[in-house]
Amino acid sequence: MREFTLRSFKAVGDGLNNDSEAFAKAFHALADGGVLHIEAGTYLTGPLHIRAKNLVVEMERGAVIQFIDDETLYRPVYSRWEGVNCYCMHPCLLIEQSDGLLIRGEGILDGNGRRWWEAANRKRNTQKGPVSPLEHELARLNPGYESQSGGGGGRQSQFLRPPLVQILHSNNVKLEGLTLQNSPFWTLHPLYSTNLVFMGLKVLNPKDAPNTDGIDVDSCRFVTIKDCLVDVGDDGIALKSGSGPDGVATNAPTTDILIEDCTVKSAHGGAVIGSETAAGIRDVRVRNCLFDGTDRGIRIKTRRGRGGVISNLHFDSVRMRNNLCPLTLNMYYRCGSLDREDFSLEKREITSTTPSIERIVIENCTSEDSTSSAAFIVGLPESPIRDLVIRNCSFTVAKTGLTPVDESEMYEGLSEPEGRGIRLRNVELSVENVQVKGVETALVVEDGVELKS
């Protein structure tokens, strides 16, 4: 097998010179297979593109790939951004149409995200449409974007920031041992790909960095996420399958996912389903994980207009502590909606974009010191949550440091609940050997609840 070092392609690795050309030459030379060794050093680069078969990239300890924070370098590519197929900025590292790719080692991929985050926060508060030349170009490429809903990342401005790593239309890809940090947007975004393994990764972004999800598995099949540490500024490990009519038409579900032995800190959610659920998410196993200091632990979020069937999910032996709310199934998720009717408490007609949640098992799970409530489980009146089983679990609300109950989830249209127990609305469920500690009322039962023994 052919082996090269990045420096053999004239990379400097001093953190000052632009090594983009060396990377491009290396990936071209090894497109049909081989080994690329990236030695210790800081390699400054623009966006990178790997299209290869049977390629191994070895990153030594001390090897840092740092991406230049100049938006003009990130030319439009056709991909998916917050659940909608569209043109968006080129990912920092795009792995496309690859098969048999392994990137491993103790190296770091650094998205150099500070300027991206500051711009996103500024634009969110002051900018109602495209301003920069690149934003105007994306707006021309994406006709009708004004009527597309998003997740809150900035679709209306067309400041469609790049993820740090995107794996697109690929098969048999493994990332092992790496640190992924300071992403401009979502950090690791596998999309329309199969047979993926992410093992021993560290995914690190500041808690206040906007929309910097850790791992977003999007319309993929057969994915294993194991022994990873995720500490980020939005959802930790999330599963998605497109949003609204576009996601329904694409019809690419996320299926056969294993999340095991992972730790998630600081994030908005630990193991998250949604909110982009249009093509469905099914056959998911989450086990032996710790969600420490995340806003929510096990989190399922969707709403009218998102669409999709969420089914056959199994959460086993998940430990949660210091959360706002450890368990949420929320079909009134507020972010990104352009229609107030999405949050009506009345039954609405079931359409192709009405979501459903069914066949969920949560067992042998524990939570400690939740500050808002024990759990939030709210379905739609026309599409109740069905066949939910919670057994052999313990939920404990903290005695001190309590936060408002309405911080349990990001919802719209619902009244404030009457207690900090498990909030239930429009749900059919079985509760077996479940303890709820630190509250006066264990189950806060509202409309449309069917409890099975």
C-alpha positions as CSV (number, residue, x, y, z in Angstrom):
1,M,0.0,0.0,0.0
2,R,1.3,3.4,-0.9
3,E,2.3,5.7,2.0
4,F,3.0,9.4,2.1
5,T,3.5,12.1,4.6
6,L,1.7,15.4,4.2
7,R,5.0,17.2,4.4
8,S,6.1,15.3,1.3
9,F,3.5,17.4,-0.5
10,K,5.3,20.5,0.7
11,A,3.0,21.2,3.7
12,V,4.7,23.6,6.2
13,G,2.6,23.0,9.4
14,D,3.7,26.2,11.1
15,G,0.2,27.7,11.7
16,L,1.1,30.7,9.5
17,N,1.4,29.4,6.0
18,N,-1.7,28.2,4.1
19,D,-1.3,24.4,3.5
20,S,-4.5,24.0,1.4
21,E,-2.6,23.1,-1.8
22,A,-0.6,20.4,0.0
23,F,-3.8,18.8,1.3
24,A,-5.4,19.0,-2.2
25,K,-2.4,17.3,-3.8
26,A,-2.3,14.6,-1.2
27,F,-6.0,13.7,-1.4
28,H,-5.8,13.6,-5.2
29,A,-2.7,11.4,-5.2
30,L,-4.4,9.0,-2.8
31,A,-7.9,9.0,-4.3
32,D,-7.6,5.3,-5.1
33,G,-6.2,4.2,-1.8
34,G,-3.1,4.4,0.4
35,V,-2.0,5.9,3.7
36,L,-1.4,9.6,4.5
37,H,0.5,10.4,7.6
38,I,-0.1,13.9,9.1
39,E,2.8,14.7,11.4
40,A,2.8,17.0,14.4
41,G,2.3,20.6,13.5
42,T,-0.5,23.2,12.9
43,Y,-1.7,23.1,9.3
44,L,-3.6,26.2,8.4
45,T,-6.1,25.5,5.5
46,G,-9.2,26.5,3.7
47,P,-12.0,24.0,3.2
48,L,-10.9,20.4,2.3
49,H,-12.6,17.8,0.1
50,I,-11.9,14.1,0.3
51,R,-13.3,11.8,-2.4
52,A,-11.4,8.5,-2.0
53,K,-11.6,4.7,-1.7
54,N,-9.6,2.6,0.7
55,L,-7.8,5.6,2.2
56,V,-6.3,5.7,5.7
57,V,-5.4,9.1,7.2
58,E,-3.2,8.9,10.3
59,M,-3.0,12.0,12.5
60,E,-0.2,12.0,15.0
61,R,-0.4,13.5,18.4
62,G,0.3,17.2,18.1
63,A,-1.1,17.4,14.5
64,V,-3.7,20.1,14.2
65,I,-5.7,21.0,11.1
66,Q,-7.0,24.5,11.6
67,F,-9.5,26.0,9.2
68,I,-9.2,29.6,8.1
69,D,-12.2,31.7,9.2
70,D,-12.8,33.6,6.0
71,E,-16.3,33.0,4.7
72,T,-15.4,33.8,1.1
73,L,-13.3,30.6,0.9
74,Y,-16.4,28.4,1.6
75,R,-18.0,28.4,-1.8
76,P,-21.6,27.1,-2.2
77,V,-22.1,23.3,-2.4
78,Y,-25.4,21.4,-2.7
79,S,-26.1,19.6,0.6
80,R,-28.7,19.8,3.4
81,W,-28.8,22.6,6.0
82,E,-31.0,22.2,9.1
83,G,-33.2,19.6,7.3
84,V,-33.6,21.2,3.9
85,N,-31.8,20.3,0.7
86,C,-30.2,23.5,-0.5
87,Y,-26.9,25.2,-1.4
88,C,-24.9,26.2,1.7
89,M,-21.3,26.9,2.6
90,H,-18.7,24.2,1.8
91,P,-18.0,22.2,5.0
92,C,-14.6,22.7,6.5
93,L,-13.9,19.0,5.7
94,L,-16.2,17.4,3.2
95,I,-16.0,13.6,2.8
96,E,-18.0,12.9,-0.3
97,Q,-18.6,9.7,-2.4
98,S,-16.0,7.8,-0.4
99,D,-15.8,4.1,0.5
100,G,-13.5,2.5,2.9
101,L,-12.1,5.7,4.5
102,L,-10.5,5.6,8.0
103,I,-9.3,8.8,9.7
104,R,-7.7,8.0,13.1
105,G,-5.1,9.1,15.6
106,E,-4.7,11.7,18.4
107,G,-4.8,14.7,16.1
108,I,-7.2,17.7,16.2
109,L,-9.6,19.2,13.6
110,D,-10.1,22.8,14.7
111,G,-12.9,24.8,13.0
112,N,-11.6,28.2,14.4
113,G,-15.2,29.1,15.1
114,R,-15.0,32.3,17.2
115,R,-15.7,34.7,14.3
116,W,-18.4,32.5,12.9
117,W,-20.2,32.4,16.3
118,E,-19.9,36.2,16.8
119,A,-21.3,36.8,13.3
120,A,-24.2,34.3,13.8
121,N,-25.2,36.0,17.1
122,R,-25.0,39.5,15.5
123,K,-27.0,38.5,12.4
124,R,-29.6,36.7,14.4
125,N,-30.4,39.9,16.3
126,T,-30.1,42.5,13.6
127,Q,-30.2,41.0,10.1
128,K,-33.5,40.0,8.4
129,G,-32.1,39.0,5.0
130,P,-28.9,38.4,3.1
131,V,-26.2,41.1,3.2
132,S,-22.8,39.8,2.3
133,P,-22.0,38.8,-1.4
134,L,-21.9,35.1,-0.4
135,E,-25.3,35.4,1.4
136,H,-26.8,37.0,-1.7
137,E,-25.3,34.3,-3.9
138,L,-26.8,31.6,-1.7
139,A,-30.2,33.4,-1.7
140,R,-30.2,33.3,-5.6
141,L,-29.3,29.6,-5.5
142,N,-32.1,28.9,-3.0
143,P,-35.3,30.4,-4.3
144,G,-38.1,30.3,-1.8
145,Y,-35.8,30.1,1.2
146,E,-37.9,32.8,2.9
147,S,-40.8,30.3,3.4
148,Q,-38.6,27.5,4.6
149,S,-38.5,26.8,8.3
150,G,-35.3,26.1,10.1
151,G,-34.0,25.1,13.5
152,G,-32.9,28.6,14.5
153,G,-29.5,28.7,12.9
154,G,-30.1,31.6,10.5
155,R,-31.8,30.5,7.3
156,Q,-33.5,33.9,6.7
157,S,-30.1,35.7,6.5
158,Q,-28.7,32.8,4.3
159,F,-25.6,32.8,6.6
160,L,-25.5,29.1,6.1
161,R,-22.4,28.3,8.1
162,P,-20.2,25.3,7.4
163,P,-20.1,22.2,9.6
164,L,-16.7,21.1,10.7
165,V,-16.9,17.6,9.1
166,Q,-19.6,16.4,6.8
167,I,-19.7,12.8,5.4
168,L,-21.9,12.9,2.3
169,H,-23.1,10.0,0.1
170,S,-20.4,7.7,1.5
171,N,-20.1,4.2,2.8
172,N,-17.8,2.4,5.2
173,V,-16.3,5.5,6.9
174,K,-14.7,5.4,10.4
175,L,-13.4,8.2,12.5
176,E,-11.4,7.1,15.6
177,G,-9.6,8.9,18.4
178,L,-9.7,12.4,17.0
179,T,-10.6,15.7,18.7
180,L,-13.1,17.8,16.8
181,Q,-13.4,21.3,18.2
182,N,-14.5,24.9,17.7
183,S,-16.9,24.1,14.9
184,P,-18.5,27.1,13.0
185,F,-21.8,25.2,13.0
186,W,-22.7,21.5,13.6
187,T,-19.6,19.6,14.3
188,L,-19.8,16.1,12.8
189,H,-22.6,15.8,10.2
190,P,-23.0,12.4,8.4
191,L,-25.6,12.7,5.7
192,Y,-27.1,10.2,3.2
193,S,-24.4,7.7,4.2
194,T,-24.2,4.1,5.5
195,N,-22.0,1.9,7.6
196,L,-20.3,4.5,9.8
197,V,-18.3,4.1,13.0
198,F,-17.4,7.0,15.3
199,M,-15.2,5.7,18.2
200,G,-13.3,7.4,20.9
201,L,-13.9,10.9,19.6
202,K,-13.8,14.1,21.6
203,V,-16.2,16.7,20.3
204,L,-15.6,20.1,22.1
205,N,-17.2,23.5,21.5
206,P,-17.9,26.3,24.1
207,K,-21.3,26.1,25.7
208,D,-22.2,29.5,24.4
209,A,-21.3,28.8,20.7
210,P,-24.6,28.9,18.8
211,N,-25.9,25.8,16.9
212,T,-22.7,23.8,17.5
213,D,-24.3,20.4,17.8
214,G,-21.8,17.6,18.5
215,I,-22.8,14.7,16.2
216,D,-25.8,15.0,13.9
217,V,-26.7,11.7,12.1
218,D,-28.9,12.8,9.2
219,S,-30.7,10.3,6.9
220,C,-28.1,7.6,7.5
221,R,-28.2,3.8,8.1
222,F,-26.1,1.5,10.2
223,V,-24.2,3.9,12.4
224,T,-22.3,3.1,15.6
225,I,-21.2,5.9,18.1
226,K,-19.1,4.4,20.9
227,D,-16.9,5.7,23.7
228,C,-17.2,9.4,22.6
229,L,-17.1,12.5,24.8
230,V,-19.3,15.3,23.5
231,D,-19.2,18.7,25.3
232,V,-20.8,21.4,23.0
233,G,-23.1,24.4,22.7
234,D,-26.2,22.8,21.4
235,D,-27.5,19.2,21.2
236,G,-25.0,16.5,21.9
237,I,-25.7,13.4,19.8
238,A,-28.7,14.0,17.5
239,L,-30.5,11.9,15.0
240,K,-32.3,13.6,12.1
241,S,-34.0,12.8,8.8
242,G,-35.0,16.1,7.1
243,S,-37.6,18.8,7.7
244,G,-41.1,19.4,6.4
245,P,-42.2,18.8,2.8
246,D,-38.6,18.7,1.5
247,G,-37.7,16.0,4.0
248,V,-40.9,14.0,3.2
249,A,-40.2,14.2,-0.5
250,T,-36.6,13.1,-0.1
251,N,-37.8,10.2,2.0
252,A,-34.4,9.1,3.5
253,P,-34.9,7.8,7.0
254,T,-32.4,7.4,9.8
255,T,-32.3,3.7,10.9
256,D,-30.2,1.1,12.8
257,I,-28.3,3.4,15.1
258,L,-26.3,2.3,18.2
259,I,-25.1,4.9,20.7
260,E,-23.1,3.2,23.5
261,D,-20.7,4.1,26.4
262,C,-20.8,7.8,25.5
263,T,-20.6,10.9,27.8
264,V,-22.3,14.1,26.9
265,K,-21.8,17.3,28.9
266,S,-23.2,20.9,28.8
267,A,-25.3,20.3,25.7
268,H,-29.0,21.2,25.2
269,G,-29.7,17.4,25.0
270,G,-27.7,14.2,25.5
271,A,-29.3,11.7,23.1
272,V,-31.6,13.7,20.9
273,I,-34.2,12.7,18.2
274,G,-35.1,15.6,15.9
275,S,-36.3,18.1,15.5
276,E,-35.9,17.3,11.8
277,T,-37.8,14.1,11.6
278,A,-39.7,14.2,8.3
279,A,-38.5,10.8,6.8
280,G,-38.7,9.0,10.1
281,I,-36.2,7.7,12.7
282,R,-36.4,4.1,13.8
283,D,-34.5,1.2,15.3
284,V,-32.3,3.1,17.7
285,R,-30.4,1.8,20.7
286,V,-28.9,4.0,23.4
287,R,-27.2,2.3,26.3
288,N,-24.7,2.8,29.1
289,C,-24.3,6.5,28.6
290,L,-23.9,9.5,31.0
291,F,-25.5,12.8,30.3
292,D,-23.9,15.2,32.8
293,G,-25.1,18.8,33.1
294,T,-27.0,18.7,29.8
295,D,-30.2,20.8,29.7
296,R,-32.1,17.6,28.8
297,G,-30.9,14.0,28.8
298,I,-33.0,11.7,26.6
299,R,-34.7,14.2,24.3
300,I,-37.3,13.6,21.5
301,K,-38.4,16.8,19.8
302,T,-40.7,17.5,16.8
303,R,-43.9,19.4,16.0
304,R,-46.5,19.9,13.3
305,G,-44.9,20.6,10.0
306,R,-41.8,18.4,10.8
307,G,-43.4,15.1,9.7
308,G,-42.1,11.6,10.1
309,V,-42.6,8.4,12.2
310,I,-40.3,8.1,15.2
311,S,-40.5,4.4,16.3
312,N,-38.7,1.5,17.9
313,L,-36.3,3.4,20.2
314,H,-34.7,1.7,23.2
315,F,-32.9,3.6,26.0
316,D,-31.2,1.4,28.5
317,S,-29.0,2.1,31.5
318,V,-28.7,5.8,30.9
319,R,-27.5,7.9,33.8
320,M,-28.4,11.6,33.9
321,R,-27.5,14.2,36.5
322,N,-27.8,18.0,37.0
323,N,-30.2,18.4,34.1
324,L,-33.0,20.9,33.7
325,C,-35.2,17.9,32.7
326,P,-33.8,14.4,32.1
327,L,-36.5,13.0,29.8
328,T,-38.5,14.9,27.2
329,L,-40.8,13.8,24.4
330,N,-42.0,17.1,23.0
331,M,-44.3,17.5,20.0
332,Y,-44.7,21.2,20.6
333,Y,-41.0,22.1,19.9
334,R,-41.0,25.9,19.2
335,C,-37.8,26.6,17.2
336,G,-38.0,27.4,13.5
337,S,-41.8,27.5,13.0
338,L,-43.4,30.1,10.7
339,D,-47.0,29.1,11.6
340,R,-48.7,29.8,14.9
341,E,-51.2,27.0,14.2
342,D,-48.3,24.5,14.8
343,F,-48.9,25.0,18.5
344,S,-52.7,24.8,18.7
345,L,-54.1,22.6,21.5
346,E,-57.0,21.6,19.3
347,K,-57.0,18.6,17.0
348,R,-55.7,19.4,13.5
349,E,-56.0,17.5,10.3
350,I,-53.4,14.8,9.9
351,T,-51.2,15.5,6.9
352,S,-47.9,14.3,5.4
353,T,-46.1,16.6,7.8
354,T,-47.8,15.4,11.0
355,P,-45.2,13.6,13.1
356,S,-45.9,10.5,15.2
357,I,-44.0,8.9,18.1
358,E,-44.5,5.2,18.9
359,R,-42.9,2.1,20.5
360,I,-40.5,3.7,22.8
361,V,-38.9,1.9,25.8
362,I,-37.0,3.6,28.5
363,E,-35.6,1.3,31.2
364,N,-33.0,1.0,33.9
365,C,-32.4,4.8,33.7
366,T,-31.7,7.2,36.6
367,S,-31.6,10.9,37.0
368,E,-30.3,13.0,39.9
369,D,-30.8,16.7,40.9
370,S,-33.0,17.8,38.0
371,T,-33.8,21.5,38.5
372,S,-36.9,22.1,36.4
373,S,-38.9,18.8,36.4
374,A,-38.7,15.0,36.4
375,A,-39.9,14.6,32.8
376,F,-41.9,16.3,30.0
377,I,-44.0,14.0,27.8
378,V,-46.4,15.9,25.5
379,G,-48.0,14.5,22.3
380,L,-50.4,16.1,19.8
381,P,-54.1,15.7,20.2
382,E,-54.4,14.3,16.7
383,S,-51.2,12.3,17.0
384,P,-50.7,11.1,20.6
385,I,-47.5,9.4,21.7
386,R,-48.3,5.6,21.6
387,D,-46.8,2.5,23.2
388,L,-44.4,4.3,25.5
389,V,-43.0,2.1,28.3
390,I,-41.0,3.5,31.3
391,R,-39.8,0.8,33.7
392,N,-37.3,0.3,36.4
393,C,-36.3,4.0,36.4
394,S,-35.7,6.6,39.1
395,F,-36.1,10.4,38.6
396,T,-35.0,12.8,41.4
397,V,-35.7,16.5,41.4
398,A,-33.2,18.6,43.3
399,K,-33.9,20.2,46.7
400,T,-32.1,23.4,46.0
401,G,-31.1,25.5,43.0
402,L,-34.5,25.0,41.2
403,T,-35.2,26.6,37.9
404,P,-38.6,27.5,36.4
405,V,-40.7,24.5,35.4
406,D,-41.2,26.0,31.9
407,E,-37.5,25.5,31.2
408,S,-38.0,21.8,31.1
409,E,-38.3,22.0,27.3
410,M,-38.4,24.6,24.5
411,Y,-42.1,24.5,23.7
412,E,-44.9,26.8,22.6
413,G,-48.6,26.9,23.1
414,L,-48.8,24.9,26.4
415,S,-49.7,26.3,29.8
416,E,-47.3,26.1,32.6
417,P,-47.6,22.7,34.4
418,E,-48.9,22.5,37.9
419,G,-45.9,20.5,39.4
420,R,-42.4,19.3,38.8
421,G,-43.3,15.6,38.4
422,I,-43.6,13.8,35.1
423,R,-45.8,16.0,32.8
424,L,-48.2,13.9,30.7
425,R,-50.4,15.1,27.8
426,N,-51.7,13.2,24.8
427,V,-49.9,10.0,25.5
428,E,-50.6,6.3,25.9
429,L,-48.0,4.7,28.2
430,S,-47.1,2.0,30.7
431,V,-45.2,2.9,33.9
432,E,-43.6,0.0,35.8
433,N,-41.5,0.3,38.9
434,V,-40.8,4.0,38.4
435,Q,-39.8,6.3,41.3
436,V,-40.1,10.0,41.2
437,K,-38.4,11.7,44.2
438,G,-38.4,15.3,45.4
439,V,-41.9,16.2,44.2
440,E,-45.4,16.3,45.7
441,T,-47.1,14.7,42.7
442,A,-45.2,12.0,40.7
443,L,-47.5,12.2,37.6
444,V,-48.9,15.5,36.4
445,V,-51.7,14.2,34.2
446,E,-53.3,16.6,31.7
447,D,-55.6,15.9,28.7
448,G,-55.5,12.8,26.5
449,V,-53.6,10.4,28.9
450,E,-54.1,6.7,28.9
451,L,-52.2,4.8,31.6
452,K,-51.7,1.1,31.1
453,S,-50.9,-1.3,33.9
